Amino acid sequence: METAAFHCLLLRALDVDTGFETEDLLEAFIAAFALILLGLTLSAYKKTGLKRPLLVSAAFALFAVEVGILQLDDIVFAVGYQTDEIVIAAMEFAILLLFFLAVVVRE
């Protein structure tokens, strides 16, 4: 009897569709990594005073905010179906623009 209960518990723990979401965990790691990169690029800006690290810092900050919005989309964007998609697309465009500017801006 105990073995069957253990197997049932084990199968429930391994079922990633209930409770624990692998995607949520990965997005949390992505957000944490974006925040670490944000800190590193802000530190580089503080040391050098160059504009490029500041632009890249803004892109990393937007990326971390984007992941946060994706996590909170059910709560924040309950007003419309496509609101979150529009905001995310605009943020992705801004991130790409900031990275492009960081590459082409002359000091």
Secondary structure, DSSP 8 states (H G I E B T S, - for coil): -HHHHHHHHHHHHH-TTSS--HHHHHHHHHHHHHHHHHHHHHHHHHHH--HHHHHHHHHHHHHHHHHHHHHTHHHHTTT-SSHHHHHHHHHHHHHHHHHHHHHH---
